[in-house]
Amino acid sequence: MTDLNSDHLDEGPRDIEPERTTADAAEGESEDQPTRSGFVAILGKPNVGKSTLLNTLLGVKVAPITPKPQTTRRGVRGIYTFEGRQLVFVDTPGLHHKGHSALDDFMRREIRDAVADVDVVLWVVDLRHPPTPEDRAVARMLGSLTPGTRVILVGNKLDAARYPDEALGLYKELFPGAERVLAISALNDPKAVYALRDDLMEALPPAPFYFPPNIRSDQTREQWVAELIRESAMLHLRQELPYAVAVLVVDWRDPEPGVDEPAVITAEIWVEKVGHRRIVIGKAGAMIREIGRTARKQLEIFMDEHIFLELDVVVRPAWREDREALRELGYEL
C-alpha cells in the first residue's frame, strides 16, 4: 500500500500545529474506541491551488506544486489522522478537455473515479478570475454526484484577488447546491485551512480507518520522490517541454545501519525527443545539475537525511501514448 510514512514526511511545514501528529493519534487509540473516517475529494480546473490546499491540510508535502497547469497527474491520497478520526483527501488532476493522449484519458478517469464514492467534495476555484468554460465543466460534473454528497465551494487565492466577493458569487451561481461557500488563501492563510479541516473532522461519520494511522499518503516513497523531481524539472524548464517530462525512480540504496553515508537514489527523467534531452541536460550539464540540486534540497529537508541523487535523461518516444510506459510509471490504466 505505501512505504511513505510519517517518518519520511514529518520534516514538512513546522507552523502547522506540531502537537497534532499521527503518532500522537495512534498512541491515544484503543481497540474499543469508536473511530470516524471519510473521503474528501479536492476538485477543480488546472492551477487553482488544489495541491497547495492538500499539503496545507496535511501539514506535510505529498503533492507537487508549480505555477504551471496540469502539475498533478494522478489522484494522490493524503491521510490526516487525529484522536480517533481519519480524513482521506484525494487530490485530483485539473479538469481539462484539450489533451487526447493516453495520459490525458488517464487523468480524466482519475477525476471521475475520485468523486464517485466520497463523502465531501471541495470544489476549489481561483478568485482572481471569473468562471471559465473549464469551471463550468466542473460544475456540470458536480451535478452528477451521488445524491447526499456534500459540496463545499472553496474560493482560493483570496489574498491576490481584486474582486473576490463578485467572483465567488459567480461561482456560486454555477452550482447553487453547495452547502457552504468560503474564501481562503491556501498558501498564505493556513489558519483558515485548519479551521476547514476541523469542520470536516467534526462531520465525519462512524467508520473504521481506511489506512494505518501513521501514514500520510498512499504513494510509495519512490512515487513521492519521482514527483518531487518532476516538480523541480517543471519549475526550471520553459514552454511546453515540462508536459513531456516524466520521472521514474529506478534504484534506491539506503546506507547500512550505523554507517554515515548518504542514501543513493537513481532516477530517470523521460523526454520524448532527442532535442528535449539536450534541453534538459543543458549547456555543459548546467540544467540537469540545477534540477537535481533543487530536488535534492527538498528531499533532504523532508527526509532529514543526506541524499545522493543520480539523474539520467532518457528518450522514450511518445511515452504519453505508450500504455506500457504509463504502467511502468505507475499509472493504473
C-alpha positions in Angstrom: 0.0 0.0 0.0 2.6 2.5 0.9 6.2 3.0 2.1 5.7 6.7 2.6 5.1 7.0 6.4 5.2 9.9 8.8 8.8 9.3 9.5 9.6 10.5 5.9 7.3 13.5 6.0 7.4 14.9 9.5 10.0 17.4 8.4 7.4 19.3 6.4 6.0 22.8 7.3 6.5 23.4 11.0 3.9 26.1 11.5 1.1 23.5 11.2 0.1 22.6 14.7 3.2 20.4 15.5 1.4 18.9 18.5 -1.1 17.2 16.2 0.8 14.2 14.8 -0.4 10.8 13.6 1.9 9.2 16.2 0.0 11.0 18.9 -3.2 9.9 17.5 -2.1 6.3 17.3 -1.0 6.3 20.9 -4.3 7.7 22.0 -6.4 5.0 20.3 -7.7 1.8 21.8 -9.3 -1.2 20.1 -12.7 -0.4 21.7 -12.7 3.3 20.9 -15.1 4.2 18.1 -13.5 5.7 15.0 -14.8 8.1 12.4 -13.5 8.4 8.9 -14.4 9.6 5.4 -13.2 10.6 2.0 -12.9 14.2 0.7 -12.1 14.8 -3.0 -10.4 18.1 -4.0 -11.8 19.1 -7.4 -11.2 22.0 -9.8 -9.7 23.1 -13.1 -5.9 23.2 -13.5 -3.8 25.6 -11.5 -6.3 26.8 -8.9 -4.2 25.6 -5.9 -5.7 22.1 -5.2 -2.3 20.6 -4.3 -1.3 23.6 -2.2 -4.6 23.1 -0.3 -3.9 19.4 0.2 -0.4 20.0 1.5 -1.6 22.6 4.0 -4.5 20.4 5.2 -2.0 17.7 5.9 0.9 19.8 7.3 3.3 17.9 5.0 4.1 18.0 1.3 2.7 15.0 -0.5 1.8 16.6 -3.8 4.0 18.6 -6.2 3.3 22.3 -6.7 4.3 24.5 -9.6 2.8 27.6 -11.2 2.2 25.5 -14.4 -1.2 23.8 -15.0 -1.5 20.1 -15.1 1.2 19.5 -12.5 -0.9 16.8 -10.8 -1.3 13.7 -12.9 -2.7 11.1 -10.6 -5.2 11.1 -7.7 -2.8 11.5 -4.7 -4.4 10.5 -1.4 -3.3 12.3 1.7 -4.3 10.9 5.1 -4.8 13.0 8.2 -5.5 11.1 11.4 -6.0 12.6 14.9 -7.9 11.4 18.0 -9.8 8.6 16.5 -10.7 10.4 13.3 -9.3 10.0 9.8 -9.7 12.2 6.8 -8.7 10.8 3.4 -8.1 13.6 1.0 -8.0 12.8 -2.8 -6.1 15.4 -4.8 -7.2 15.2 -8.5 -5.7 16.4 -11.7 -7.1 19.6 -13.0 -10.2 19.0 -15.2 -9.4 19.9 -18.8 -10.5 18.7 -22.2 -7.7 19.8 -24.5 -5.4 16.8 -24.5 -6.3 13.5 -26.2 -3.3 11.3 -25.2 -3.5 8.1 -23.2 -2.1 10.1 -20.3 -4.9 12.7 -20.7 -7.5 10.0 -20.7 -6.0 8.5 -17.6 -6.1 11.9 -15.8 -9.8 12.4 -16.7 -10.6 8.9 -15.4 -8.8 9.7 -12.2 -11.1 12.6 -11.7 -14.3 10.6 -12.3 -13.1 7.8 -10.0 -12.1 10.3 -7.3 -15.6 11.8 -6.9 -17.6 8.5 -7.3 -17.7 7.4 -3.7 -16.7 10.3 -1.4 -18.4 12.0 1.5 -17.4 15.6 0.6 -16.2 17.4 -2.5 -14.1 20.6 -2.0 -14.6 22.5 -5.3 -11.6 24.8 -5.5 -11.8 27.9 -7.7 -9.5 30.9 -8.4 -10.9 34.1 -7.0 -8.6 36.2 -9.2 -10.8 35.4 -12.2 -14.4 34.9 -13.1 -15.6 31.4 -14.1 -14.2 29.9 -17.3 -15.6 27.1 -19.5 -13.4 24.6 -17.5 -15.1 25.8 -14.3 -18.5 25.3 -15.9 -17.4 21.8 -16.8 -16.5 21.1 -13.2 -19.9 22.5 -12.1 -21.6 20.1 -14.5 -19.7 17.2 -13.0 -20.8 18.2 -9.5 -24.4 18.0 -10.7 -23.9 14.3 -11.4 -22.6 13.4 -8.0 -24.2 10.6 -5.9 -27.1 12.1 -4.0 -26.1 13.1 -0.5 -22.5 14.0 -1.4 -21.7 17.3 0.3 -20.1 20.1 -1.8 -18.1 22.9 -0.3 -17.2 25.8 -2.6 -13.7 27.0 -1.7 -12.6 30.3 -3.3 -8.8 30.2 -3.2 -6.1 32.9 -3.7 -8.1 35.4 -1.7 -5.0 37.5 -1.0 -4.4 38.1 -4.7 -8.0 38.7 -5.8 -9.2 42.2 -6.6 -12.9 41.4 -6.6 -13.3 38.2 -4.5 -16.9 38.7 -3.5 -18.1 39.2 -7.0 -16.1 36.3 -8.3 -17.3 34.0 -5.5 -20.9 35.0 -6.3 -20.5 34.0 -10.0 -19.1 30.6 -9.0 -21.9 30.0 -6.6 -24.4 30.7 -9.4 -22.8 27.8 -11.3 -23.6 25.3 -8.6 -26.3 26.6 -6.1 -26.3 23.2 -4.4 -23.1 23.9 -2.5 -23.8 23.6 1.2 -21.1 26.1 2.2 -19.1 28.8 0.5 -15.8 30.2 1.8 -12.9 32.3 0.7 -9.3 31.5 1.7 -5.6 31.7 0.7 -4.3 28.1 1.0 -0.8 29.3 0.6 -0.8 32.3 2.9 -3.5 31.8 5.5 -3.1 28.3 6.9 -5.3 29.0 9.9 -8.3 29.3 7.7 -7.3 25.9 6.1 -7.0 24.3 9.6 -10.5 25.6 10.5 -11.9 24.0 7.4 -10.1 20.7 8.3 -11.5 20.8 11.9 -15.0 21.3 10.5 -14.5 18.3 8.2 -13.3 16.2 11.1 -16.3 17.1 13.2 -18.7 15.9 10.5 -17.1 12.5 9.9 -19.4 9.5 10.1 -18.7 6.5 12.3 -16.4 4.2 10.2 -13.2 2.2 10.6 -9.9 3.7 9.5 -9.1 3.0 5.8 -5.4 3.5 6.3 -2.9 2.9 9.2 -2.9 6.0 11.4 0.9 6.6 11.0 1.0 7.3 7.2 0.4 10.5 5.3 0.0 9.3 1.7 -0.9 6.2 -0.3 2.1 6.8 -2.5 5.2 4.7 -2.3 8.4 6.6 -1.4 9.6 6.1 -5.0 6.5 7.7 -6.4 6.8 10.6 -4.0 10.4 11.2 -4.8 9.7 11.0 -8.6 7.0 13.7 -8.2 9.4 16.0 -6.3 12.0 15.6 -9.1 9.3 16.2 -11.7 8.3 19.3 -9.8 11.8 20.6 -9.9 12.0 19.9 -13.7 8.8 21.7 -14.3 10.0 24.8 -12.4 13.2 25.0 -14.3 12.1 24.1 -17.8 10.1 26.5 -20.0 7.3 26.5 -22.6 5.7 23.1 -23.4 8.6 20.8 -22.5 7.6 20.3 -18.9 4.4 18.4 -20.0 6.6 15.9 -22.0 8.6 15.0 -18.9 8.1 12.1 -16.6 10.3 10.7 -13.8 10.9 7.1 -12.8 13.0 6.1 -9.7 14.9 3.0 -10.8 17.1 2.4 -7.7 17.2 3.3 -4.0 20.0 2.3 -1.8 19.8 3.1 1.9 23.0 3.2 3.9 23.9 0.3 6.3 22.7 0.9 9.9 25.3 3.0 11.8 27.2 4.0 8.6 27.5 7.7 8.0 26.7 7.6 4.2 24.0 9.2 2.1 21.1 7.3 0.7 21.7 6.9 -3.1 18.6 7.5 -5.3 18.8 6.9 -9.0 16.1 8.3 -11.3 15.4 8.6 -15.0 13.9 11.8 -16.5 11.9 10.7 -19.5 11.6 13.0 -22.6 10.1 12.3 -26.0 12.7 13.7 -28.3 16.5 13.9 -28.6 16.2 17.7 -28.8 14.3 17.6 -25.5 17.1 15.6 -23.9 19.7 18.3 -24.9 17.5 21.0 -23.3 17.0 19.1 -20.0 20.8 18.4 -19.8 21.6 22.0 -20.7 24.9 23.5 -21.7 27.7 21.6 -20.1 25.1 19.8 -17.9 24.0 23.1 -16.2 20.2 22.4 -16.4 20.3 18.8 -15.1 22.5 19.9 -12.2 20.1 22.7 -11.3 17.1 20.3 -11.4 19.0 17.8 -9.3 20.1 20.4 -6.8 16.6 21.8 -6.2 15.1 18.3 -5.9 17.9 17.0 -3.5 17.5 20.1 -1.3 13.8 19.3 -0.8 14.4 15.6 -0.3 17.0 16.2 2.4 14.7 18.6 4.2 11.7 16.3 4.2 13.6 13.1 4.8 16.0 14.6 7.3 19.0 12.7 5.9 21.7 13.2 3.3 20.8 12.2 -0.3 23.0 11.5 -3.3 20.7 11.9 -6.3 21.7 10.5 -9.7 19.7 11.7 -12.6 19.8 10.3 -16.2 17.8 11.8 -19.1 16.3 9.1 -21.2 14.5 9.4 -24.6 11.2 7.5 -24.6 9.4 8.5 -27.8 5.7 9.2 -27.4 5.6 7.9 -23.8 2.4 9.7 -23.2 0.7 7.5 -25.8 2.5 4.3 -24.7 0.3 2.4 -22.3 3.1 0.1 -21.2 5.3 3.1 -20.5 2.5 4.6 -18.4 2.1 1.4 -16.4 5.8 1.5 -15.8 5.4 5.0 -14.4 2.8 3.7 -12.0 -0.4 4.9 -13.8 -3.0 2.2 -13.4 -4.7 2.0 -16.8 
